Amino acid sequence: MAQQTAVKWFIEQLPTRIVNMYHKEIEQAKQMEKEQIKEGYIMSLLDGDNKIRRDAEQYYNETYNK
């Protein structure tokens, strides 16, 4: 089962009419959160030579987009 992000959880708590009304802003918040998760993951995997051990996009998709 995919993990749920805070933004996705919050959206599920909102009434449908609110989600529809703020669709653009919600999509922007989801993209911002995705980038923050990827950046945090990258920073956690950098070794002494600044090489990334695993692709952050792959990590995000495997963890949150199931």
C-alpha positions in Angstrom: 0.0 0.0 0.0 1.3 3.4 -0.9 2.1 5.9 1.9 -0.1 8.9 2.0 1.4 12.4 2.0 0.1 15.1 4.3 -1.3 17.2 1.4 -3.2 14.2 0.0 -4.6 13.4 3.4 -5.7 16.9 3.8 -7.4 17.0 0.4 -9.4 13.9 1.4 -10.7 15.7 4.4 -12.1 18.6 2.3 -15.6 18.6 0.8 -15.6 18.0 -2.9 -16.9 21.5 -3.7 -13.9 23.0 -1.9 -11.5 20.6 -3.8 -13.1 21.6 -7.1 -13.0 25.3 -6.2 -9.3 25.2 -5.4 -8.1 22.6 -7.9 -5.3 24.7 -9.3 -3.9 25.6 -5.8 -4.2 22.0 -4.6 -2.3 20.7 -7.6 0.4 23.3 -6.9 0.6 22.2 -3.3 0.9 18.6 -4.3 3.8 19.4 -6.7 5.5 21.5 -4.1 5.3 18.7 -1.6 6.6 16.2 -4.1 9.6 18.3 -4.8 10.3 18.7 -1.1 10.1 14.9 -0.6 12.5 14.3 -3.5 14.9 17.0 -2.3 15.0 15.5 1.2 15.5 12.1 -0.2 18.4 13.2 -2.4 20.1 15.0 0.5 19.8 11.9 2.6 21.5 9.8 0.0 24.5 11.9 -1.0 27.7 10.2 -0.2 31.1 11.9 0.2 31.5 12.3 -3.6 28.0 13.9 -4.0 26.8 10.9 -6.0 23.2 9.9 -5.7 22.7 6.3 -4.9 19.1 6.1 -6.1 16.9 8.2 -8.4 14.6 10.5 -6.3 11.8 10.4 -8.9 11.8 6.6 -8.8 11.7 6.7 -5.0 8.8 9.1 -4.9 6.8 7.1 -7.5 7.4 3.8 -5.7 6.6 5.2 -2.3 3.7 7.6 -3.0 2.2 6.8 -6.4 1.1 3.1 -6.0 
